[in-house]
Amino acid sequence: MSVQRCIIEHWVPEQLANSNLNRFVRQKRHNAAQVMVWASCMQVGWRPVTGKARLTITLIFSMKRRRDADNLHSRCKGLIDGVVKGGWIEDDNPEILDLEVRSEVQPGRKATILELEAI
């Protein structure tokens, strides 16, 4: 199976961990990220991957700033849950999912790119 790609232009997930939002607002925004990913991956026709899978998430920011790796990962929790709930991967535990989260700066562009492949 080749790499399945989903590009969500003009959107990156919010940083919800360590925010001053109450837990109900955080959960609502987490769920919204799940739905965004689910709908976008459905639209491009993703197919389920059985067994071990690699998910690469690239967050494209328009401004150069220092971003910690752990904060990038926490931004992606809703995205990963959306991929699981969509049935494209069996689970998000490390025995099944090889996860890579990275960021890029492209002035004037904001986007989220998800790439899924069987390994």
HELIX and SHEET records of a PDB file:
HELIX    1   1 ARG A   23  GLN A   43  1                                  21    
HELIX    2   2 ALA A   69  ARG A   75  1                                   7    
HELIX    3   3 LYS A   77  LYS A   85  1                                   9    
SHEET    1   A 4 GLN A   4  GLU A   9  0                                        
SHEET    2   A 4 ALA A 111  ALA A 118 -1                                        
SHEET    3   A 4 ALA A  53  PHE A  61 -1                                        
SHEET    4   A 4 LEU A  97  VAL A 105  1                                        
END                                                                             
